[in-house]
Amino acid sequence: MKIVVAEDEFLIADLLVVSLEEAGHEVHDAGHGAAALKLVRNFVPDLVITDFMMPLMTGLELAEAMKADSALQRIPIILVTGAQGSIARSRNDLFDRVFDKPYKMDQLLLAVAELGGSGNRS
């Protein structure tokens, strides 16, 4: 599966990328939402995993931009967040899953497999 990871904390991004690649996924990462949106538009992944608080464009703004674009609106989005989980959970139109940091990697990988296996949300 092709995945874009948007995370501004280098160590968390590195852990995500390594874990996803070890699980057999092709991963591209970006340090903020604006770079992630550019990657998503060029790469058209099967899934996006994004942090909430990032410079230049938040995960919420990234999800809104993707859902507003007919070519990207069906791509599932997983949000991983430190403190904004309640905001994200109130926007189930944007996020397919929400994980609060610290999350268990095996649970995140299970969600990735579930969302990838179903293709896109209807």
C-alpha positions in Angstrom: 0.0 0.0 0.0 1.2 3.6 -0.7 1.1 5.8 2.4 1.9 9.5 3.0 2.9 10.3 6.6 2.7 14.0 7.7 4.5 14.5 11.0 6.7 17.3 12.2 8.4 15.5 15.0 11.3 13.8 13.4 11.6 10.8 15.8 7.9 10.0 15.5 8.0 10.4 11.8 11.0 8.1 11.6 9.3 5.4 13.8 6.2 5.5 11.6 8.1 5.3 8.4 10.3 2.4 9.5 7.3 0.5 11.0 5.2 0.9 7.9 8.0 0.0 5.6 8.7 -3.1 7.7 5.0 -4.0 7.3 5.5 -3.9 3.5 4.2 -0.4 2.6 5.7 2.2 0.4 5.9 5.3 2.5 6.6 9.0 1.7 6.9 11.5 4.6 6.5 15.2 5.0 7.4 17.5 7.9 4.2 19.6 7.7 0.7 19.6 6.1 1.5 21.8 3.1 4.3 19.5 2.0 2.1 16.5 2.7 -0.7 17.9 0.5 1.8 18.4 -2.4 2.9 14.7 -1.9 -0.7 13.5 -1.8 -1.5 15.4 -5.0 1.6 14.0 -6.8 1.7 10.6 -5.3 -2.1 9.8 -4.8 -1.6 7.4 -1.9 -3.9 4.7 -0.6 -3.8 6.2 2.9 -2.6 9.3 4.7 -1.4 9.3 8.4 -1.2 12.8 9.8 -0.4 14.6 13.0 -2.8 17.4 14.1 -0.4 20.2 15.1 2.1 21.0 12.4 3.6 24.2 11.0 2.3 25.8 7.7 -0.8 23.5 7.6 -2.4 21.5 10.4 -3.6 17.9 10.0 -7.2 19.3 10.1 -6.4 21.7 7.3 -4.8 18.9 5.3 -7.8 16.7 5.7 -10.2 19.6 4.8 -8.1 20.3 1.6 -8.1 16.6 0.7 -11.9 16.2 1.2 -12.5 19.4 -0.9 -10.6 17.8 -3.9 -12.7 15.3 -5.8 -9.5 13.4 -6.8 -8.4 13.0 -3.2 -11.6 12.9 -1.1 -11.9 9.1 -0.9 -8.4 8.6 0.5 -8.7 7.4 4.1 -7.0 9.6 6.7 -5.7 8.4 10.1 -5.0 11.2 12.6 -2.4 10.7 15.3 -2.5 13.5 17.9 -1.2 14.6 21.2 -4.0 16.8 22.5 -6.6 17.4 19.8 -8.3 14.0 19.7 -11.7 15.3 20.8 -11.6 17.9 18.0 -10.8 15.3 15.5 -13.3 12.8 16.8 -16.0 15.4 16.2 -15.0 15.5 12.6 -15.6 11.9 11.5 -16.3 13.3 8.0 -12.6 14.0 7.8 -10.8 11.3 9.8 -11.3 7.5 9.4 -9.4 6.8 12.7 -8.0 8.9 15.5 -5.1 7.7 17.7 -4.0 9.6 20.8 -0.3 9.8 21.4 1.3 7.7 22.7 -0.4 5.0 20.7 0.4 1.3 20.2 2.1 0.7 16.9 0.4 -2.6 16.5 -3.0 -1.0 16.8 -2.1 1.7 14.2 -0.8 -1.0 11.8 -4.0 -2.9 12.3 -6.0 0.2 11.3 -3.8 0.7 8.3 -4.4 -2.9 7.2 -8.2 -2.5 7.7 -8.4 0.8 5.8 -6.2 -0.4 3.0 -8.0 -3.6 2.7 -11.3 -1.9 2.3 -10.0 0.5 -0.3 -11.7 3.8 0.4 -14.5 4.8 2.7 -17.8 5.2 1.0 
